[in-house]
Amino acid sequence: MRTVLLLVGSNCFMTAAWYGHLRYKSRALWVVILTSWLIALPEYMLQVPANRFGHGTFTAPQLKIIQEAISITVFIAFCLAYLKEPIRWNYAVSFVLMLAAVAVAMLDKPGLIR
């Protein structure tokens, strides 16, 4: 659980760093890049421990698959709430398929997927 919570926090910072500036297109690019780097620092401070703590419970590929599913989940919420962009049906289907990928990746972890 600690790994997943750290990954959620990490992805919140990552999404803000990568996409938050899209509402501020009038800002100079160098300002946006610098701001994004400052936002990304806490992302790394959460991502690295998440992977360190999670490796052993999960394999590296499983960690990456979990991270990507969390990333998409956080991005969908960010897209709806902050960017005010709709999620189309094909995006929703893609998301469900990614969750299916997580389930398949966890099949060798008894108790995680029932």
NUTIDO-406272 format. One record per residue (C-alpha): x, y, z; residue number from 1; residue in one letter. Coordinates in steps of 0.05 Angstrom, whole numbers, plus 5000, padded with zeros to 4 digits. Layout:
# NUTIDO-406272
+------+------+------+-----+------+
!    x !    y !    z ! pos ! code !
+------+------+------+-----+------+
!    X !    Y !    Z ! NUM !    a !
...
+------+------+------+-----+------+
This chain:
# NUTIDO-406272
+------+------+------+-----+------+
!    x !    y !    z ! pos ! code !
+------+------+------+-----+------+
! 5000 ! 5000 ! 5000 !   1 !    m !
! 5057 ! 5047 ! 5016 !   2 !    r !
! 5084 ! 5038 ! 4945 !   3 !    t !
! 5018 ! 5053 ! 4913 !   4 !    v !
! 5007 ! 5116 ! 4956 !   5 !    l !
! 5077 ! 5141 ! 4939 !   6 !    l !
! 5063 ! 5128 ! 4865 !   7 !    l !
! 4997 ! 5166 ! 4869 !   8 !    v !
! 5032 ! 5226 ! 4901 !   9 !    g !
! 5089 ! 5222 ! 4851 !  10 !    s !
! 5041 ! 5221 ! 4792 !  11 !    n !
! 5002 ! 5281 ! 4818 !  12 !    c !
! 5066 ! 5322 ! 4816 !  13 !    f !
! 5087 ! 5292 ! 4749 !  14 !    m !
! 5020 ! 5309 ! 4717 !  15 !    t !
! 5022 ! 5380 ! 4744 !  16 !    a !
! 5093 ! 5389 ! 4719 !  17 !    a !
! 5080 ! 5361 ! 4649 !  18 !    w !
! 5010 ! 5388 ! 4635 !  19 !    y !
! 4995 ! 5444 ! 4684 !  20 !    g !
! 5027 ! 5496 ! 4640 !  21 !    h !
! 4977 ! 5483 ! 4583 !  22 !    l !
! 4930 ! 5534 ! 4615 !  23 !    r !
! 4986 ! 5587 ! 4614 !  24 !    y !
! 5008 ! 5589 ! 4542 !  25 !    k !
! 5025 ! 5663 ! 4546 !  26 !    s !
! 5082 ! 5648 ! 4595 !  27 !    r !
! 5152 ! 5646 ! 4568 !  28 !    a !
! 5176 ! 5576 ! 4553 !  29 !    l !
! 5237 ! 5582 ! 4598 !  30 !    w !
! 5192 ! 5601 ! 4657 !  31 !    v !
! 5147 ! 5541 ! 4643 !  32 !    v !
! 5207 ! 5494 ! 4638 !  33 !    i !
! 5238 ! 5520 ! 4703 !  34 !    l !
! 5172 ! 5516 ! 4740 !  35 !    t !
! 5161 ! 5445 ! 4714 !  36 !    s !
! 5229 ! 5424 ! 4738 !  37 !    w !
! 5214 ! 5452 ! 4807 !  38 !    l !
! 5148 ! 5414 ! 4809 !  39 !    i !
! 5182 ! 5351 ! 4784 !  40 !    a !
! 5232 ! 5349 ! 4842 !  41 !    l !
! 5180 ! 5325 ! 4893 !  42 !    p !
! 5156 ! 5275 ! 4840 !  43 !    e !
! 5225 ! 5243 ! 4840 !  44 !    y !
! 5228 ! 5245 ! 4916 !  45 !    m !
! 5165 ! 5202 ! 4918 !  46 !    l !
! 5178 ! 5158 ! 4856 !  47 !    q !
! 5246 ! 5133 ! 4876 !  48 !    v !
! 5225 ! 5109 ! 4946 !  49 !    p !
! 5162 ! 5079 ! 4916 !  50 !    a !
! 5203 ! 5036 ! 4870 !  51 !    n !
! 5254 ! 5020 ! 4924 !  52 !    r !
! 5200 ! 4999 ! 4974 !  53 !    f !
! 5158 ! 4963 ! 4922 !  54 !    g !
! 5213 ! 4922 ! 4889 !  55 !    h !
! 5213 ! 4853 ! 4920 !  56 !    g !
! 5138 ! 4854 ! 4932 !  57 !    t !
! 5131 ! 4870 ! 4858 !  58 !    f !
! 5178 ! 4858 ! 4800 !  59 !    t !
! 5205 ! 4918 ! 4762 !  60 !    a !
! 5156 ! 4906 ! 4704 !  61 !    p !
! 5098 ! 4901 ! 4752 !  62 !    q !
! 5120 ! 4967 ! 4785 !  63 !    l !
! 5122 ! 5000 ! 4717 !  64 !    k !
! 5053 ! 4974 ! 4697 !  65 !    i !
! 5023 ! 4997 ! 4764 !  66 !    i !
! 5056 ! 5065 ! 4755 !  67 !    q !
! 5027 ! 5073 ! 4685 !  68 !    e !
! 4957 ! 5055 ! 4708 !  69 !    a !
! 4962 ! 5105 ! 4765 !  70 !    i !
! 4990 ! 5157 ! 4717 !  71 !    s !
! 4930 ! 5149 ! 4671 !  72 !    i !
! 4882 ! 5152 ! 4730 !  73 !    t !
! 4913 ! 5216 ! 4757 !  74 !    v !
! 4915 ! 5245 ! 4687 !  75 !    f !
! 4841 ! 5232 ! 4674 !  76 !    i !
! 4823 ! 5267 ! 4739 !  77 !    a !
! 4870 ! 5325 ! 4722 !  78 !    f !
! 4843 ! 5330 ! 4651 !  79 !    c !
! 4771 ! 5334 ! 4675 !  80 !    l !
! 4781 ! 5379 ! 4736 !  81 !    a !
! 4838 ! 5425 ! 4714 !  82 !    y !
! 4841 ! 5426 ! 4639 !  83 !    l !
! 4765 ! 5419 ! 4632 !  84 !    k !
! 4774 ! 5371 ! 4574 !  85 !    e !
! 4724 ! 5314 ! 4564 !  86 !    p !
! 4742 ! 5241 ! 4566 !  87 !    i !
! 4716 ! 5208 ! 4503 !  88 !    r !
! 4690 ! 5137 ! 4499 !  89 !    w !
! 4753 ! 5111 ! 4466 !  90 !    n !
! 4796 ! 5140 ! 4522 !  91 !    y !
! 4752 ! 5105 ! 4573 !  92 !    a !
! 4759 ! 5039 ! 4536 !  93 !    v !
! 4834 ! 5049 ! 4533 !  94 !    s !
! 4835 ! 5061 ! 4608 !  95 !    f !
! 4796 ! 4997 ! 4621 !  96 !    v !
! 4845 ! 4958 ! 4578 !  97 !    l !
! 4903 ! 4987 ! 4618 !  98 !    m !
! 4870 ! 4964 ! 4682 !  99 !    l !
! 4863 ! 4895 ! 4650 ! 100 !    a !
! 4938 ! 4897 ! 4636 ! 101 !    a !
! 4951 ! 4910 ! 4710 ! 102 !    v !
! 4907 ! 4851 ! 4729 ! 103 !    a !
! 4944 ! 4806 ! 4680 ! 104 !    v !
! 5012 ! 4829 ! 4706 ! 105 !    a !
! 4991 ! 4813 ! 4778 ! 106 !    m !
! 4967 ! 4742 ! 4764 ! 107 !    l !
! 5029 ! 4713 ! 4797 ! 108 !    d !
! 5016 ! 4752 ! 4861 ! 109 !    k !
! 4965 ! 4711 ! 4901 ! 110 !    p !
! 4920 ! 4754 ! 4943 ! 111 !    g !
! 4929 ! 4817 ! 4902 ! 112 !    l !
! 4880 ! 4799 ! 4847 ! 113 !    i !
! 4820 ! 4756 ! 4868 ! 114 !    r !
+------+------+------+-----+------+
